[in-house]
């Protein structure tokens, strides 16, 4: 979790804290009523502004969809906090200190960095402690709700661990086209079915291999124009919202996925292409190299001389160390004989990565042309810190446990919400206008 996301959660929690524990409620411009309490539109706008400043938005989902998620989470957390308050859930100072320390450690965030970001959002450290107390109260309540109900099947853990392993091992980028049609939730079922059939027809056009690609493209453009289907092209993206990840995991080039009904829209996904490369983030190498600037080649060091040096090293007529010293009198040549250290492979460009991965220990590379000069590389060592399967099983277990934890709490709150009065005046608004901070 990045510090920006943590700050957004803190701003959200701060708004909830003010709402639940404030002694005076502002009744002007009411946005939501929960039982006997009210939330103002200003509270909601503060959350929208905090999200816009501190979160990465998915450009292909309209802002209204994001806003609806924020409002729903806000309502649920408000109710959780009300229940916690009514049931006298208590958090000691020691438990609060331990909780805050744990958050800092898990997210690798220093206290000073956090304070600096809090100041930017007009929250002081005492308010932050109040917010963290509130979050811990909600967590305790959720734990009580889920007591003796949580279970994780080994089959689920093994399946998810394998997916995490493959995802970690390979980096996949997708070139995707997204087609969607907004659905009016107050419309009749036959309108939904009509729009569903429009996307099914489009799916048939996109997957029709009996016609030329040019004709297929013309039919696609004509259909989306006539039926007012919205199309968004995403070029080589590797970051997608979690709601789409499950659909993409087993997809390949030219696949058409959907229709998918999500957040009052029908979606169709077209996989135009995929790019898969090995994840080298955990690989480190130990190398030394000779570098010859290009502007030296026309002066003192001809290219032929560089190749001769390479072959002399290869045939063991000259050591790599001696070859480096061979250029010691020339100020135009940069050598790194005393700067040998473990370096992440990802620091090198793709061309160098490909060559280095093929080298064996102590093997010398052919002269490699770079934008600034020529390199002769010797690989001295390599290591791969790729996590073991036990790491992925532990991560999978925690993810499934957390999902079951949230599911149990959500089921409880959904049933609870059916027994109380909730009126969301914003749900009928097509757009919610807020002044940007």
N, C-alpha and C positions, 0 to 999 in steps of 0.2 A: 504494500500500500504506500503510495507516495505521500509526501507531506501536504501536497495540494488537496488530495482526497481527504486526508485527516482533518485539515482545516475546514473543508466543506461540511463534514460530519459534525464538527464542533459548532459551526455556525447554525446548522440545522438544530442541533441539540439545545443551543442557547435560545433559539426562538421557542422551542417547546418548553424549556424551563420557564421563560418569561410568561408564556401563556398559561401553564398549569399553576404556577405558584404566585402569579401576580395578584395583588390584593384588589386592584381596580381593573376592570375590563373595559376596553374601548369599544363602544357599540356602533361607532361610525364605520360605514363601509364594510359591513360584515361579509365574509367570504364563506365560512363554514360554521355550522352549529353542531356540536357534539353533546348530546344530552342537554345539560343546563349551561354549558359553556360555549363561548364564541371565539372564533379566530378571525382576525381582520385581514383584509386584502393586503395590507402593508406587511404583515408577517409572511404571507406567501411570496410576495414580491422580493422580500429580503432573501428568501431561499433561492428564488430563480436567479437573482443577481449573484449570489454566492456560487451557485453552480456554474454560471457563465464564466466567472473569473477563475475558478479553481478546478474545473473538470474538462476532460477532453470529450467534445461532443461528436457524435457520429453524424457526419454531414448528410447521409442519405436518409436519416430519420428526421421528420419535421419536429421543430421545437415543441409543438403542442403535445406530441407523444411523450417527450421527455418531461414536460411540465406535469402531465397526468401522473407519471410514475412518482415524481417528487411529492405531489399532493397526497397520493395514496399512502406512501411511506410516512409522511408527516402525520396523517390521521391515525395510522396504526400506532406509531410511537407515542403520540399523545395519549391514546387509550391505555397503552401499556403503563405509562407513567402515572396516569390517574389510578389504575388498579394498584400499582406499587405503593402509591401514597395512601390509599384507603386501607391497605393491608399492613401499614406500618413497617414496611421493609426498611431495615436500618443498615447503613454502611459505616463501619468504624473508620477512624482516621488511619489506622495501620493498614486495614484492608484497601483503603483508597490509595495510600502511598505505594503499596505493593502492586496494585493494578496499574497505576500510572507508570511505575518503573518498568513493568512488563511490556506495556505498549511501546515505550521508548526503545527497549532492547529488541523487540520483535521487528520493529520497523526501521531500526538503525538510524534514529533521529536524535540529535543532541538537544538538550533542553533549551539552549540558546537559540538554535535554529527555529524551534517551535515557538518560542516567545516572540522572535522577530516577525514570524508570520501571523501570530495572534494580534500583534500590535497593528499590522496592516489591516486587519479586519475589526479593529476597535474592540478587542476583547483582552482584558487583563488576566493575569495568572490566577487570581482568586476566582474569577468567573470560570476560567478553564477547569479549576478543581471542582467547582459546582457541577459543571457539565459532565465531567468524568464520573462524579458521584451518581449523577442521574443515569448515565449509560450503564454503570455497574448495577444500579437498582433494577433496570430493565432486564439486564442479563440474569440476575438472580431470580426474577419473576419467571423468565423463560425457562430457567433450569428447574424451577419448582413445577412448572406446567409439564415439562418433559420427563420428570422423574420416573424412572423404571419403565419408560416407554421406548427408549432408543435402542436400536439393534443394527448392526452392520454385518451383512452376509459376506463371507470370504469370496464367493463367486463375483460379487459386485466389486470388491477391492481388487481382485486379480484382473478383471476386465478393464477397469479404469486405469490401473497401474500400467497395463500394456499400452493403452492409448496415450498416457502421459509420456511413457518412454519413447514411443515413436514420434510424438510431437516434439519432444525435446531433442531428439537425435537429428531430425530434419527440419529445416525452415522452409515453409511453403508460402509462396505468394500467389495470389489469384488475380486474374483479370476478369472482372465480373460486370455483367449488365443486370440491373435490377429494374423490373417492371412492377408497377403497383397501381391499384385503384382504391381511392378512399371509399369507405363504406359508412353510410349514415346509419347509426345504431337505432334510430327511430323509424327507419324505413321498413317496408314490408319484406317478408321472407323472399317473395318472388324477385325483388330487386337484388337481393344478395345472390340468389341463384343465377340471375341474369348476368351479373358481373363475374361470378365464378366461371360461367360458361365462356365469357369473353377471354379470360386468361387461359382456359383449357384450349380454346381455339388457337390462341397465340402460341401455346406450348406445341401444338401440332405443327404449326407453321415453322417454328424454330428447329424442330427435330425431323422435318421432312427431308430425307436424303434422296428422294426420287426426282428432285429438281436441282438446277444449278444454284450455286451459292448466291449469284447475282439476283436471280429471280426470287430466291428465298428472302433476300434482304429487302427487295422491293415490296414483297407481300407483307413483311414485318412492318416496314415503315408506313405502308398504307393502312394496315390494321390498327396500329397504335394511334395514328392520326385521326382516323374515322371514329374510333371508339373512345378517344380521349384518355388513353392509357399513358401514364407518366413513366418515362424511362430515364434512368440515371446510370452513367458509365463510371465504373471505378477501375482505374488503371493501376495494376500491380500493387495491390494493397495486401498487407499481412496482418492488419489489425481490424477485427470485426467485433461487433457486440456479441456477448455470450449467447444470445438467443439465436444467432445464426451459425455458431461454431459447429453445433451438432449436425447441421445439415451439410456442412462443408467437409467434415472429416473424411468421408469415404467418396467424395466427388472427384471427377476427372474432367479433362478437357471435353467440351461440347455437351456436357450434361445440362439438363434443364430440371430445376428443382421447384416443386410447387404444383398448384397454388398453395400458399401458406396464409392462413388468417392470423393476423397479429396486430394488436393495438388499433382496431377499427380500420384495418387496411387488408387487402388481398395482395400478396406478393408472388412474383415469379422470378427465380434466379437463373441466369444463363452463365455458365462457366465458359468464358471465351478461351482461356488458356491457363495453365498452371506452370509455376517455376519452382523446382525443388532443389535445394542445395544442402550440403552437410552443415550441421551446426558446429562451428569451430571455436565457440566461446570457451570451452573447457580445455582446449589444446594449447600447450606452450612449447616453444622450441628454443634451443640453444644454438646459435650460429655465429660464425665470423665471416667477414666478406671483404673483398677488395672492391673499391668503387673508383671508377675513372670518369672524370667529367667529360662531357661531349666536346667542350671547347678545347680540350687537351689533344684530341685526336688529330687535329689538323696542324698541331705544333710539334710537340716532342714525342707523342705516343701514338703511332699509327695503329689502326684496328688489327692489322696483321700481327703486330707485336703482342697484343692482348691474347689473341688466339694461340700464339706460340707459347705464351706463359701457361695458358690453360693446359695445353697438351704436355708440357714439361711437368706440371703438377700431376696430371693424370698418369703419366708414365713413371712417376716417382723420381724424376730427375731433379726435381726441385720441391721442397716442402712448401706448404701453404704459408708458413711463417716467413720463410725466405722470400717468397713471392711478394708478400706485403712489404717487406723491407726493401725489395727491389726498386720500389717507387719512392723510397724515403727522402730522396734528394729533390723530389718534385713537389712544389707547394700546391700544384693544381690537383693533386691526387689526395683523397681523403681515405684514411685507413682506420680501422676500429680494432686493432689487435689488443688493446687494453680495455675494451668496452664490451666484454663478453658477458651476457646475462640472459636469464630466462625472459622470453618475450611472448605475449599472447599472439597466436597465429592470426587472429582476426585483425591485428594492427596492420597487416600487409594487404596490398591490393589483391584482387582475385587472380591475376596473372602470376604473381609471386607465390600465393598460397598453393596454386596448382603444381608449380614446380617443386616447392619445398616438400609437399606431401609425398612426392615420388622419390625423394632422396632417401638413401639409407644412411645410417650413422657413419660419419667421417667421409661420406661421398661428396665430391665436388660437382657443382652445377656447370653447365655450359655458360659462356658469357650471356647475361640477360640484359637486354636493352630496356632501359627505363626512360621516362621523359627527360631526365636530367643527365643520364650517363649510362655506363655499363657496369654490371655487377658480376662478380664471381663469388658464389656462396659455398661455404662448407658447413654441412649440418653436423653439429657436435652432439646433440641430444634432443629427445622429444619426450613429452609426457602428456598423458590424457587423464584429466581429473573428472571424467564423465561419471556421474553418480551410479551407484550399484542399484539393482532392482529393488533392494530393501528400502532405499530412499523413496522410490516412486510408490511402493506399497504403503509406506507410512503417510506420504502425502495424499494418496488416494483415500486411505482410511479417514484421515482428518477432513477431507473435502466431503465425503459421503456423510460422515457424522455431523458436520456443520449443516449440510443440506437437510438431513433428517431433523436436526434441531430446529432449524428455521421453519420447516414444514409443519412440525408439531405446534410451534407457537402461532403460525399463520392459521392453522385449522382452528385453534382455540379462539383467536381474535376474530375470525370470520363468524363463528357461532355467536360470540359475544356481541358483535356489531349488529346482529339480527335482533337482539333484545333491547337495543337502545335507539334513541332517536338521533339520526345523522342527516343533516341537510347540507349538501354541497352546492352553493349558488354558482360556483364556477363551472360546474359540469355542463351546463347548458350554453356556455359561451364558446363561440368558435375560436376566438383568440383572447388571451389575457394580456392586457397592456400594463407594463410596469416602466417606471422611469429608471434608466440605467444609472448605476452608481458611478 
